[in-house]
Amino acid sequence: MKYTRIILFFLLAIYSIALFWIDVQWGQDQVRGFFSDIITGTDHPLVYRAFFGINTTLVVLMLTGSALLFFVCIGCSPQQSIKRKTLLFQSSQVLFFLYLACDERLLIHEKLASIFGFEDSFFILGLGLVELALLIFMGEVMKQSWKIKGWLFSVCLFFGLMVLVDMFLPERMSGRLALEDLSKIWAVAFLFTYAWQYGMDWIAGLWTKECDGA
């Protein structure tokens, strides 16, 4: 898994550099399709249009995968031995990641922001604070492995960058769109890595307990 992760992050880095360079060189209209589910222009070559929505698709897949990993943790745990708080935390992660996947696909927070008249970045910031509270008070993150803490720290860095770009940089600034959405996909990539590491640690712990009991 270590080398697979290195290769995937390397490919993500190449992908990010390419899209950021396109945004800076030719403007937001040339990369907007990559970050959207809607093909807004038919004048683009077919090869270019084939990649429209790829960023959103990757984000949804990783968020759904993260929810599935926590669901597996719940499913493989003996119900009589798992702590109630731990079960609630794992269940909250399933629901949280599934909601984020739906939000990414259906633009829920943008629609809510439009209806209630508030900046949509505040809604995303609120979701981040909710997840942080879940990690601290239910997930006991300080007791988790240093790998999990490291992945979550990386999530915080890229999530914070995404929110800052959304809130403070001019909307039509060169490179701004790519920087915001690429920060999001990196944050989600680290979220998936966190979920994977949590799942592996959880299953390893269950296996150790079973062997000790035997």
N, C-alpha and C positions, 0 to 999 in steps of 0.2 A: 504493500500500500504506500510505503514511503516514496518509492521511485515513481509510482503512478501519480501521486499527489504533486511531486516536483514537476513532472511533465505537463500535467494539467494546468498548474499555475504558470508555467512557462508559456504555454499556448495562450492562456488568458492575458498574459502580459503583452504578447505580440499583437493579439486582437485589440487590446486597449490602446496601444501605441498607434496602431494603424487608424483606428477610428478618431482618436484625438488629433492626429496629423491631418486627416481629411477635413475635420471640423475647422481647424486653424487655417488650412490652405484654401478651402473652397466654401466654407460657411456651414451654418446649421442645417440648411435645407438639404444638403448632400448627405447628412448622417441621420436626419430626423427619422427616416424610415426604419433604420436599424433599431431605434428605440421605441418604435410604435407598432401596434398590431394592424394599422391601417395603411394601405398603399395609397398614397395621396397623389402620385404622379405616374402617368402612363408613358411619359417621354423618356424615362430611364431605360437602359438596356435590360433585357430579360435576366441576364446573369446578376445584375445589380438588384433587381426587384426580388430575386429568389431569396435574398438575405433579409428582406424587410421583416421586422418584428423579432429578429433573432435574439436581441438582448432580453426582451420581455419573456420569450419562450425559455431561455436558459434560466432566468430568475425564477419563473414559475416551477420549472422542473426541480431546481435545487430546494426551493421552499417546500414543495410537496414531498421530496425525498427526505427532508429533515423531519417533517411530521411523521412520515412512515417509520423512520428510525426510532423515534420515541414511542410510537405505537408498538413496535417490536419489543422494546424494553418492557412495556406494560404486559404484553402478551406472554413473554417468557418468564415472568416473575411469579413465584408461588404467592398467591394472594394472602395466605395466612402469615407470611413472614415479612412482607413489604410494609414499611411504615406508611401511615395514612398521609402524612405530609409529602412523602416522596411520591406516592401514587398521584396525589393532587398536582404536584409539580410536573410530573411527566405528562399527565392529562392536559395540563394547561399549555405545555409546549406543543402538543399535537394540535390543539385548537388554535393556538397563536400562529403557528406556521401555516396551517390551512387557511386561516383568515388572510394572512399576508399574501398567500398565493392567489386567493380570490380577488383581493384588493388590486394586486398587480394586473390581473387580467381584466377586471371589470371596472377599474378606476373608482372604487367606492369612496375613498377619502376625498378625491377631487370633486365628486358629485356632492358629498356632504358639505364640503367647504363652500361650494357654490350656493347650496340651499340656505345654509346658515350664515353665510357672509363672513367667513374667517379665512386666514391664510392657511393653505393646506399643509405647509411645512410644520405648523404648530401641531397639527394632528399627528404627523409622523413622529415628531419629537415626543409627543405624549405616549405613543406606542412604545417608543424606545425606553421611556421611563417606567412604563408598566413592566416591560420585560426585565429591566434592571431590578425592579422590586421583587419580581418572581424569582430571579436568580439568587438574590441575597437572602430573602426571608423564607423561601420554600425550597430552593435548589441547593442551599448551603454551599454556594460557589467557592467560598474560602476553604472548604474542606476537599474540594475537587483537586484533581491532578494538575501539575503545573502546565501540562499541555493544554488542558481545557481552558485554564486561565489565560494562557498566551493567545489562543484562538479568539477568545472573547475580547481580549484587549485589542486585537486587530479589528474585530467587528466594530468596536467603539470608535476607533480612529477613522475608519472609512465611513461609518454612519455619521459621525460628527462632521466630516468633510462634506458629505452630501447635503446635510442640513444647512451648513454655513454657505455653501455655494448657492443653494436654493433661496436662502433668505437675503443674502447680501450682494451677490454679484449681479450686474446688469443683465437683463434677460437676453439681449442680442449680442452680448460680449463674445468675441471670438474664442472658441474652445469651451465656452461655459456649458453648453448642452452636453457635450461629450464628457466633460469632467464630472458633472452631476450624475449622469446615468452610469458611467463607468465606476464611480465611487460606490453606487448602489450595488452593482453586480459583484464588486470585490467584497463588500460587506456581506452579501448573501453567500458568496463562496466560502468566506470564513465561518459564517453561521452553519453552513452544511458541514464543514470540517469539524466544528464544535460538536454538532449533533452526532457525527460519525464517531468522534473520539469518546463522547459520553456513552454511546451505545456499546463500543468495544470495551470500555472500562466496566460498564455495568454487567455485561455478559461474562467478562473475565472474573468479576467478583462473584457472580452466581456459580460459576464453574468451580472456583476455589472453595466456596462454602459446601458445594455438593461433594467434592473430593474429601474435604475435612470430615464431613458427616459420614462418609462411607468408611 
